[in-house]
Amino acid sequence: MLDNHKFLAIAIIVSITGVLALFFYAASISPEEMTIADIGEDDVGSLVRLNGTIRTVKIMQDGSVSCELIDLDSNASIVIYIQPEAYEGLINDEPGGGPTPGDEFQFIGTIEVYQDIFELVVSSGSDIRMLEDASESMVQVHQLLQTPTLFDGMEVRTSGTIEDPYIISDANGTKGMGFDLQEVHENRTYTLACVVFDNDMIGAYGTGSMIEVSGTFQYYTRTGSWQVMMGDENDIFILP
C-alpha cells in the first residue's frame, strides 16, 4: 500500500506531466502565419493567421459575417466566415469595430472549403484584430486604377496633384466641385476623378496643389470612370 508521501509524490508528478502535455499541445496548435496566395489543398483543416484588406462585408440573418479579404500585393483573395458568436464577441469588446471595406484586418481560423472555394472560419472574437483603419491606410492612385475592381466600394485614402477643378451645378444652383487627381508612376500619368458635394470647397484649391483625399472608391456609370466620392472638406488635406 502507498503511504501518504509516495501518493503525494505521484500526484505531483502526474500534475506536472499534465501541465507539460497541455503546454506542448497548445504549442502544436498555434496558428501558422500564411499569405492568402500560398493557401492550397494541403492547408485544409489547418489553423492559420492571415492579414489583408477587407473588400466586401455581408452580415447574415443568423448573425454570422462573410467578408472577402484581399492581399493587395498579390491580388489574391479568400472568404472569411465569422461565426455568430465570434462576431458578437468582437462587437461587444469593440462597439463599432466590425470589419468595413478598406480596413486592414488580421484573422485566425481554420482553412475549409465551401462550394469549392477556400474560406477561413473564425470562431472567436479574440481571433479578430484590426491592423489599420481605412482612413489611415494610403493607396496610391496607380494602384487604384491598375486593379480598380479590387477596391470597388472601399473607403480609401490616396494622394496626388489637383488638375482641372470644376463646379458641379444644376438648375437649382451650385452643388459642389470635382477635379482630377493625378499621379506620375514609372513615367506614366494616372488620373483619378474626385467629387465632393460641399459648396465650401469651391475655389479653395487650384490646379497644381498636392493633396490627400479620403472617400469611397466606386464606378460612376454616367461618366464611365472610377472616382473617389468625398463627404466634405474634412476629406481633403493639403500636403506641404
C-alpha positions as CSV (number, residue, x, y, z in Angstrom):
1,M,0.0,0.0,0.0
2,L,1.3,3.5,-0.8
3,D,2.0,5.8,2.1
4,N,0.9,9.4,2.1
5,H,4.4,10.7,0.9
6,K,4.5,8.4,-2.1
7,F,0.9,9.2,-3.0
8,L,1.7,12.9,-2.8
9,A,4.8,12.5,-5.0
10,I,2.9,10.5,-7.6
11,A,0.1,13.1,-7.6
12,I,2.7,15.9,-8.1
13,I,4.4,14.0,-11.0
14,V,1.0,13.4,-12.7
15,S,0.0,17.1,-12.3
16,I,3.3,18.3,-13.8
17,T,3.1,15.8,-16.6
18,G,-0.5,17.1,-17.4
19,V,0.6,20.7,-17.4
20,L,3.6,19.9,-19.7
21,A,1.3,17.9,-22.0
22,L,-1.2,20.8,-22.2
23,F,1.7,23.2,-22.9
24,F,3.1,21.2,-25.8
25,Y,-0.4,20.6,-27.1
26,A,-1.1,24.3,-27.2
27,A,2.2,24.9,-28.9
28,S,1.4,22.3,-31.5
29,I,-1.9,24.1,-32.5
30,S,-0.6,27.6,-32.6
31,P,-1.7,29.3,-35.9
32,E,0.7,29.3,-38.8
33,E,1.5,32.6,-40.4
34,M,0.5,32.5,-44.1
35,T,-0.3,34.7,-47.0
36,I,-3.5,34.3,-48.9
37,A,-1.8,33.5,-52.2
38,D,0.0,30.5,-50.5
39,I,-3.2,28.7,-49.4
40,G,-3.7,25.3,-51.1
41,E,-5.5,22.0,-50.8
42,D,-2.9,20.7,-48.3
43,D,-3.8,23.5,-45.9
44,V,-7.4,22.5,-45.4
45,G,-8.0,21.8,-41.7
46,S,-5.0,23.9,-40.7
47,L,-5.2,26.7,-38.1
48,V,-3.7,29.8,-39.8
49,R,-3.2,33.5,-39.3
50,L,-4.0,35.8,-42.3
51,N,-3.6,39.5,-42.8
52,G,-5.3,41.5,-45.6
53,T,-7.7,44.3,-46.6
54,I,-11.4,43.9,-46.3
55,R,-13.1,44.2,-49.7
56,T,-16.7,43.3,-49.0
57,V,-18.7,42.6,-45.9
58,K,-22.1,40.8,-45.7
59,I,-24.0,40.2,-42.4
60,M,-26.2,37.1,-42.5
61,Q,-29.6,36.7,-40.8
62,D,-28.1,34.3,-38.2
63,G,-25.6,36.9,-37.1
64,S,-22.6,35.4,-38.9
65,V,-20.5,37.6,-41.2
66,S,-18.9,36.8,-44.6
67,C,-16.0,39.0,-45.7
68,E,-13.7,39.0,-48.7
69,L,-10.1,39.5,-47.6
70,I,-7.6,40.5,-50.3
71,D,-3.8,40.8,-50.4
72,L,-3.1,44.0,-52.2
73,D,0.4,42.8,-53.1
74,S,-0.7,39.6,-54.9
75,N,-4.4,40.4,-55.6
76,A,-5.2,37.0,-54.0
77,S,-8.4,36.8,-52.0
78,I,-10.2,34.5,-49.6
79,V,-13.6,34.4,-47.9
80,I,-13.6,35.0,-44.2
81,Y,-16.5,33.4,-42.4
82,I,-17.0,34.8,-38.9
83,Q,-19.3,32.6,-36.8
84,P,-22.2,34.5,-35.0
85,E,-20.7,34.1,-31.5
86,A,-17.3,35.4,-32.8
87,Y,-18.8,38.5,-34.4
88,E,-20.9,39.2,-31.3
89,G,-17.8,38.9,-29.1
90,L,-15.9,41.3,-31.4
91,I,-18.7,43.9,-31.3
92,N,-19.1,43.6,-27.5
93,D,-15.4,44.2,-27.0
94,E,-15.2,47.0,-29.5
95,P,-18.5,48.6,-30.3
96,G,-18.5,49.8,-33.9
97,G,-15.3,47.8,-34.5
98,G,-16.6,45.4,-37.1
99,P,-14.8,45.0,-40.4
100,T,-15.6,47.6,-43.1
101,P,-14.4,47.7,-46.7
102,G,-10.9,49.2,-46.9
103,D,-9.9,48.3,-43.3
104,E,-6.8,46.1,-42.8
105,F,-7.5,43.1,-40.5
106,Q,-5.9,40.0,-39.1
107,F,-7.9,36.8,-38.7
108,I,-7.0,33.5,-37.0
109,G,-9.1,30.5,-38.1
110,T,-9.3,27.1,-39.8
111,I,-9.0,26.7,-43.6
112,E,-12.0,25.0,-45.0
113,V,-13.6,24.5,-48.4
114,Y,-17.2,25.6,-49.1
115,Q,-18.7,25.2,-52.6
116,D,-15.2,24.5,-54.0
117,I,-13.9,27.9,-52.6
118,F,-11.4,28.2,-49.8
119,E,-12.6,30.1,-46.7
120,L,-11.2,30.8,-43.3
121,V,-13.6,30.0,-40.5
122,V,-13.2,32.2,-37.4
123,S,-14.8,31.0,-34.2
124,S,-13.7,33.6,-31.6
125,G,-13.9,37.3,-31.4
126,S,-10.4,37.3,-29.9
127,D,-9.1,35.9,-33.2
128,I,-10.1,39.1,-35.0
129,R,-7.8,42.2,-34.9
130,M,-7.9,45.5,-36.8
131,L,-4.5,46.4,-38.1
132,E,-5.3,49.7,-39.7
133,D,-8.4,51.7,-40.3
134,A,-9.3,52.5,-44.0
135,S,-8.8,56.2,-43.3
136,E,-5.2,55.6,-42.2
137,S,-4.1,53.3,-45.0
138,M,-2.7,55.0,-48.1
139,V,-3.3,53.5,-51.5
140,Q,-1.6,55.2,-54.5
141,V,-3.6,56.4,-57.5
142,H,-1.9,54.0,-59.8
143,Q,-2.7,51.0,-57.5
144,L,-6.4,52.0,-57.6
145,L,-6.6,52.4,-61.3
146,Q,-4.5,49.3,-62.2
147,T,-6.8,46.9,-60.4
148,P,-10.0,49.0,-59.7
149,T,-12.4,46.2,-59.1
150,L,-10.4,45.1,-56.1
151,F,-11.1,48.4,-54.4
152,D,-14.7,48.9,-55.6
153,G,-16.8,50.2,-52.7
154,M,-13.9,50.6,-50.3
155,E,-13.1,53.6,-48.2
156,V,-9.7,54.7,-49.5
157,R,-7.1,57.4,-48.9
158,T,-4.9,58.5,-51.7
159,S,-2.8,61.5,-52.8
160,G,-1.8,63.4,-55.9
161,T,-1.9,66.7,-57.7
162,I,-5.2,68.6,-58.4
163,E,-5.9,69.2,-62.1
164,D,-8.8,70.8,-63.9
165,P,-11.1,71.7,-60.9
166,Y,-14.7,72.5,-61.9
167,I,-18.0,73.5,-60.3
168,I,-20.9,71.0,-60.1
169,S,-24.3,72.7,-60.6
170,D,-27.8,72.1,-61.8
171,A,-30.9,74.2,-62.3
172,N,-31.2,74.7,-58.6
173,G,-27.7,76.2,-58.3
174,T,-24.2,75.2,-57.2
175,K,-23.9,71.7,-55.6
176,G,-20.2,71.1,-55.2
177,M,-16.9,70.6,-57.1
178,G,-15.0,68.0,-58.9
179,F,-11.4,67.7,-60.1
180,D,-8.8,65.2,-61.4
181,L,-6.2,63.8,-59.1
182,Q,-3.0,62.9,-60.9
183,E,0.0,60.8,-60.1
184,V,3.0,60.0,-62.2
185,H,4.3,56.5,-61.7
186,E,7.1,54.9,-63.7
187,N,6.8,57.6,-66.4
188,R,3.1,57.1,-66.8
189,T,0.4,59.6,-65.7
190,Y,-2.6,58.2,-63.8
191,T,-5.8,60.4,-63.5
192,L,-8.5,59.7,-60.9
193,A,-11.8,61.6,-60.8
194,C,-12.8,63.1,-57.4
195,V,-16.1,64.6,-56.4
196,V,-17.3,66.4,-53.3
197,F,-20.7,67.9,-52.8
198,D,-19.7,70.7,-50.5
199,N,-20.0,74.4,-51.6
200,D,-17.4,75.4,-49.1
201,M,-14.8,73.6,-51.2
202,I,-15.3,75.7,-54.3
203,G,-12.2,77.8,-55.1
204,A,-10.3,76.5,-52.1
205,Y,-7.9,74.5,-54.2
206,G,-6.3,75.3,-57.6
207,T,-4.5,73.3,-60.3
208,G,-1.1,72.0,-59.1
209,S,-2.0,71.7,-55.4
210,M,-0.7,68.5,-53.8
211,I,-3.4,66.9,-51.6
212,E,-4.6,63.8,-49.9
213,V,-8.2,62.7,-50.3
214,S,-10.4,60.2,-48.4
215,G,-13.7,58.8,-49.7
216,T,-15.5,55.9,-51.3
217,F,-13.9,54.4,-54.4
218,Q,-16.6,53.5,-56.9
219,Y,-17.5,53.3,-60.6
220,Y,-19.7,56.1,-61.9
221,T,-21.7,54.8,-64.9
222,R,-22.7,58.3,-66.2
223,T,-19.0,59.2,-67.0
224,G,-17.8,55.6,-67.4
225,S,-14.9,56.2,-64.9
226,W,-13.7,55.3,-61.5
227,Q,-13.9,58.0,-58.9
228,V,-13.5,58.9,-55.2
229,M,-16.6,60.3,-53.7
230,M,-15.8,62.5,-50.7
231,G,-18.1,63.7,-48.0
232,D,-17.0,67.3,-47.1
233,E,-13.9,69.5,-46.8
234,N,-12.6,67.3,-43.9
235,D,-11.8,64.6,-46.5
236,I,-9.2,66.8,-48.3
237,F,-5.8,67.5,-46.8
238,I,-3.2,69.9,-48.3
239,L,0.3,68.4,-48.5
240,P,3.4,70.6,-47.9
